[in-house]
Amino acid sequence: MKRFHLTEDPLPLYYQLQHHLSNRIRTGEFTVGDTLPTEEQLCAAYGVSRITVRRALDALLNAGMISRRRGVGHSSPNPPPPSNR
């Protein structure tokens, strides 16, 4: 997996990671229904702790950018709800 570098910015690492993943989603690197890398893979790719990854993923989940399914992982971006029409 490709390695990424977060800056020594005064912004918290989880916030930097959240925005980096958000940009990767917006640019189409992850398409509808794609499974994101695991927490362990993200830890290794960004050189951060698991709690940092979890906080970033929770923020993306709360923003509606990703979905989480137990045993499957995180999917990105969140598919639109089905239409009842």
C-alpha positions in Angstrom: 0.0 0.0 0.0 1.1 3.5 -0.8 2.6 5.5 2.1 1.2 9.0 2.9 2.7 11.8 5.0 0.6 14.0 7.3 2.1 17.4 8.1 3.5 18.6 11.4 0.7 21.1 11.3 -0.9 22.3 14.5 -4.1 20.5 13.3 -4.8 17.2 15.1 -3.6 14.1 13.1 -7.2 12.6 13.0 -8.4 15.9 11.4 -5.7 15.8 8.8 -6.4 12.2 8.1 -10.2 12.9 7.9 -9.6 15.6 5.3 -7.1 13.5 3.3 -9.5 10.5 3.1 -12.3 12.9 2.3 -10.3 14.3 -0.6 -9.5 10.8 -1.9 -13.3 10.1 -1.8 -14.2 13.3 -3.7 -11.6 12.8 -6.4 -13.0 9.3 -7.1 -10.2 7.2 -5.8 -12.9 5.3 -3.9 -16.1 4.8 -5.8 -19.6 4.0 -4.6 -19.5 0.8 -2.7 -15.7 0.4 -2.6 -14.4 -0.9 0.7 -11.9 1.4 2.3 -8.5 0.0 3.5 -8.7 -1.6 7.0 -7.8 0.3 10.1 -4.5 -1.5 10.2 -3.7 -0.7 6.6 -4.5 3.0 7.2 -2.3 3.0 10.3 0.6 1.6 8.3 0.0 3.9 5.3 -0.2 7.1 7.3 2.1 6.2 10.2 -0.6 6.9 12.9 -2.2 5.1 15.8 -5.4 3.1 15.5 -7.3 5.6 17.7 -6.3 8.3 15.2 -7.7 6.3 12.3 -10.9 5.5 14.2 -11.5 9.1 15.1 -11.1 10.1 11.4 -13.4 7.3 10.2 -16.0 8.2 12.9 -15.9 11.8 11.7 -16.5 10.7 8.0 -19.2 8.4 9.2 -21.0 11.2 11.1 -20.6 13.4 8.0 -22.4 10.8 5.9 -19.4 10.3 3.6 -18.9 6.6 4.4 -20.9 3.7 5.8 -19.9 1.0 8.3 -21.0 -2.6 8.3 -19.9 -5.0 11.0 -17.6 -7.7 9.7 -17.3 -6.0 6.3 -15.6 -2.7 7.1 -16.1 0.9 5.9 -17.6 1.6 2.4 -17.1 4.8 0.5 -18.8 6.9 -0.5 -22.2 6.2 1.2 -24.5 5.0 -1.6 -27.6 7.2 -2.1 -30.8 5.9 -0.6 -33.1 4.0 -2.9 -35.9 5.9 -4.5 -39.5 4.9 -3.7 -40.9 6.4 -6.9 
